[in-house]
Amino acid sequence: MLFWIVIYYIDLIFFAIVSLTVAYMGIFALASMFSQHQDVPKTRQENRFIILIPAYRNGASALQTVRSILGQTYPQRLFDVTVIADQLDEMSNFHLAQQPITLLTPNFSKSSRAKSLQLAVNNLPQFKLYDIAVVLNPGNLVEPEFLTQLNDAYEAAGTKAIQCHLVSQNRDTVSARLSAIFEEINNSIFRRGHITLGLSAAAASSAMAFDFNWFKTNIMSTKTSWDDKELEARLLRQHIFVDYFDDIMVYSEKTRSAEDFNRQRRRWLLSHLSTIVRNIRFLPGAILQRHYDLIDKILQWMLMPRMLMMAIILLMGIVLPFIYFTLAIKWWALFAIVLFIFALATPNYLVDDKWDRTFFSVPVILLSSLLARTPIGKKLKSISNKKL
């Protein structure tokens, strides 16, 4: 009797937690369907940009990004590029030094993106006044009209922070394809859906534009390893709206291997946990002040990660029929709802004959991480890294 009571309450607790995450995503996935495209008016105001590219052991990708940003139609006199080459090889530094950019080669005892960005800000010429700071990751590629679009958007938005549309360049392996789908789901649910309902868009670690003076002040006082999350929390605590523009594309290269995919998810999980611990104390005040952006963001950080959510749903749906069949039915229904939400949030170009197979690969990728040193783990890893 005790066994069945324990099973019942374990099932109920897991189902409640997962259902809350599913409900949250469902609301904003539906909202993203009603997002209306608005043409951004052209502006006569020409802002001065500083583009910052913190590159850590990624010289080839940094060079691609530099060449991409230098090919802008925006007046060259109105933007500068600074690359922080942290532990890049000599050949990469040599090629970057040939470009019309500022190249910084730090020697940090402990590297971090925040330290790189702080170094870049400290080394900017004092005689140049910038209006907008843009942060790009190595490997990001932009179209020739990127800065022109960003300049128009910045003037139209009237806010101090803008998130651009991150799009995957590559979808040649299961892991890369899953990363690409999750990126677009983020864009739909956490950005376009939020903007539709009048809430701030989620900030990413790259493809963001900030008011330069705000960025300079806040990045210099950033102390954690998760500078993107800390800056996002500061924006919201200071009542600064984060706008999102779906038409300003920034193309990024996604991880191709299951090992890199899992490592990236572990980093994101740690950053979320750290951010929740640092910001949960602001929740009561946000509720009292009806600061809906901050309330939503703290709740969003507390959501169950999608990989873990999918793994729990699949596990419960597979195991429970052998224990108590009727308990599994609601998990099957929840799995169908999750796939429907993901389908709503995924652009048409990604929904094809490989879409279902990609999501069924989630438990394979998780198991390949947990069993990495075993023969089974190596076999699962080879399946996850297989070319599509």
Disulfide bonds with the S-S distance in Angstrom:
none
